Amino acid sequence: MIMYSPDPMSLVSWETPNSIKIPLASGGHILAESAESNRIRIVSVCSTDPMDFLDLRYQPGNILSLDPSTGRLE
């Protein structure tokens, strides 16, 4: 997708200063926010792999656990 906008990307972007970007194996990433200790709430999925969107774990609003030592999803 190509987006042309006269506005700066900081105004157009969905990312917030408190968002966490977690890479996926497919090359995409998940934007999330902190929910509690070692847990995150999914905000959005950014990927070119359709299977990332079909994975029920990555639906916006879901709460997932993070491995504290690696920062990856458990």
C-alpha positions, 0 to 999 in steps of 0.5 A: 500500500502506498499512501500519499499525504501532505501531512508529516508521517508523525501525524498520520502514523498509528504508532504512539510513544507508548506503543511496542513493536514486536517482530513476527516470523513472517517479516511483519510486526505487531503494534501493542501497548503494555497491559500489565507486567509481562503482558501486552494488548494487541493494537494492530497487525502490520504485515504482508502475510495474510496468515498473520491476520487470520491468526486468532492470537493477533486479533486487536484487543487480545492480551498476550504474555511476553518472555521477559528475558527475550521480549518475544511472545510466549 
